């Protein structure tokens, strides 16, 4: 594996982890997560909007 691929994988990990943290914090305080964060996590923002409250 080249160093470029390793650094790319590490960067992708931190991007995904950051999106997970941002989305979970938004949900925790009762706000809708950003669509970009949801897409990075593999979720469809339109479907997420249909989720009701508990």
PAZAPA-4460 file (N, C-alpha, C; in steps of 0.05 Angstrom, whole numbers, plus 32768, in hexadecimal, padded with zeros to 4 digits):
% residues 54
    n_x    n_y    n_z   ca_x   ca_y   ca_z    c_x    c_y    c_z   seq   type   mol
   8011   7FE9   8000   8000   8000   8000   8012   8019   8000     1      X     A
   800C   802C   7FEF   801C   8044   7FEE   8015   8057   8004     2      X     A
   8027   8069   800A   8022   807C   8020   800A   808E   8019     3      X     A
   8006   8093   8000   7FEF   80A4   7FF8   7FD5   8096   7FFF     4      X     A
   7FD3   807C   7FFA   7FBB   806D   8000   7FB6   806B   801F     5      X     A
   7FCC   8068   802D   7FCA   8067   804A   7FC0   8081   8056     6      X     A
   7FCB   8098   804D   7FC2   80B2   8056   7FA6   80B8   804E     7      X     A
   7F9E   80AE   8036   7F83   80B2   802D   7F6F   80A2   803E     8      X     A
   7F76   808A   8045   7F65   8079   8057   7F63   8086   8072     9      X     A
   7F79   8090   807D   7F78   809D   8097   7F66   80B6   8096    10      X     A
   7F69   80C6   8081   7F59   80DE   807E   7F3B   80D7   807C    11      X     A
   7F35   80C2   806D   7F19   80B9   806A   7F0E   80B0   8085    12      X     A
   7F1E   80A3   8094   7F15   809A   80AF   7F0E   80B2   80C0    13      X     A
   7F1F   80C6   80C1   7F1A   80DE   80D1   7F02   80EE   80C7    14      X     A
   7EFE   80EE   80AD   7EE7   80FC   80A2   7ECD   80EE   80AA    15      X     A
   7ECD   80D4   80A8   7EB5   80C4   80AF   7EB0   80C6   80CD    16      X     A
   7EC5   80C4   80DD   7EC2   80C7   80FA   7EB7   80E3   8102    17      X     A
   7EC1   80F7   80F5   7EB8   8112   80FA   7E9B   8116   80F3    18      X     A
   7E92   810A   80DD   7E76   810B   80D5   7E64   80FD   80E9    19      X     A
   7E6E   80E6   80F3   7E5F   80D7   8107   7E5B   80E7   8120    20      X     A
   7E71   80F4   8129   7E6F   8104   8141   7E5C   811C   813D    21      X     A
   7E5F   812A   8126   7E4E   8141   8121   7E30   8139   811F    22      X     A
   7E2A   8123   8112   7E0F   811A   8110   7E03   8111   812B    23      X     A
   7E13   8103   813B   7E09   80FB   8155   7E05   8112   8168    24      X     A
   7E16   8126   8166   7E12   813E   8177   7DF9   814D   816F    25      X     A
   7DF5   814F   8155   7DDD   815D   814B   7DC3   814F   8155    26      X     A
   7DC3   8135   8153   7DAB   8126   815C   7DA8   8128   817A    27      X     A
   7DBE   8128   8188   7DBE   8129   81A5   7DB1   8143   81AF    28      X     A
   7DB6   815A   81A1   7DAA   8173   81AA   7D90   8179   819C    29      X     A
   7D86   8166   818C   7D6B   8169   8180   7D6C   8178   8165    30      X     A
   7D82   8179   8158   7D84   8186   813E   7D87   8171   8128    31      X     A
   7D82   8179   810F   7D85   8167   80F9   7DA3   8168   80F0    32      X     A
   7DAF   8151   80EC   7DCB   8151   80E3   7DCD   815C   80C7    33      X     A
   7DE5   8166   80C0   7DEA   8170   80A5   7DE8   8159   8091    34      X     A
   7DDD   8160   807A   7DDA   814C   8065   7DF5   8140   805C    35      X     A
   7E09   8150   805B   7E24   8147   8053   7E2E   8132   8067    36      X     A
   7E2A   8137   8081   7E33   8124   8095   7E24   8109   8092    37      X     A
   7E0A   810B   808D   7DFB   80F2   8089   7E04   80E3   8071    38      X     A
   7E09   80F1   805B   7E13   80E3   8042   7E2E   80D6   8047    39      X     A
   7E40   80E3   8056   7E5A   80D7   805B   7E57   80BD   806C    40      X     A
   7E41   80BB   807B   7E3C   80A4   808B   7E2C   808F   807C    41      X     A
   7E25   8094   8064   7E15   8081   8053   7DF8   8082   8058    42      X     A
   7DEE   8098   8063   7DD1   809B   8068   7DC5   80AF   8054    43      X     A
   7DAC   80AA   804C   7D9E   80BC   803A   7D91   80D2   804B    44      X     A
   7D98   80EB   8047   7D8C   8101   8057   7D6E   8102   8056    45      X     A
   7D62   80FC   803E   7D45   80FD   803B   7D38   80E7   804C    46      X     A
   7D44   80D0   804E   7D39   80BB   805E   7D3D   80C1   807C    47      X     A
   7D53   80CD   8083   7D58   80D4   809F   7D43   80E9   80A8    48      X     A
   7D3B   80FB   8097   7D27   810F   809E   7D0C   8103   80A5    49      X     A
   7D07   80EB   809C   7CED   80DE   80A1   7CED   80CF   80BC    50      X     A
   7D03   80CE   80C9   7D04   80C0   80E3   7CF7   80D2   80F8    51      X     A
   7CE4   80C7   8106   7CD6   80D6   811B   7CE4   80D6   8135    52      X     A
   7CDA   80E5   8147   7CE6   80E6   8162   7CDB   80CE   8172    53      X     A
   7CEA   80C8   8187   7CE2   80B1   8198   7CCB   80B9   81AB    54      X     A
***
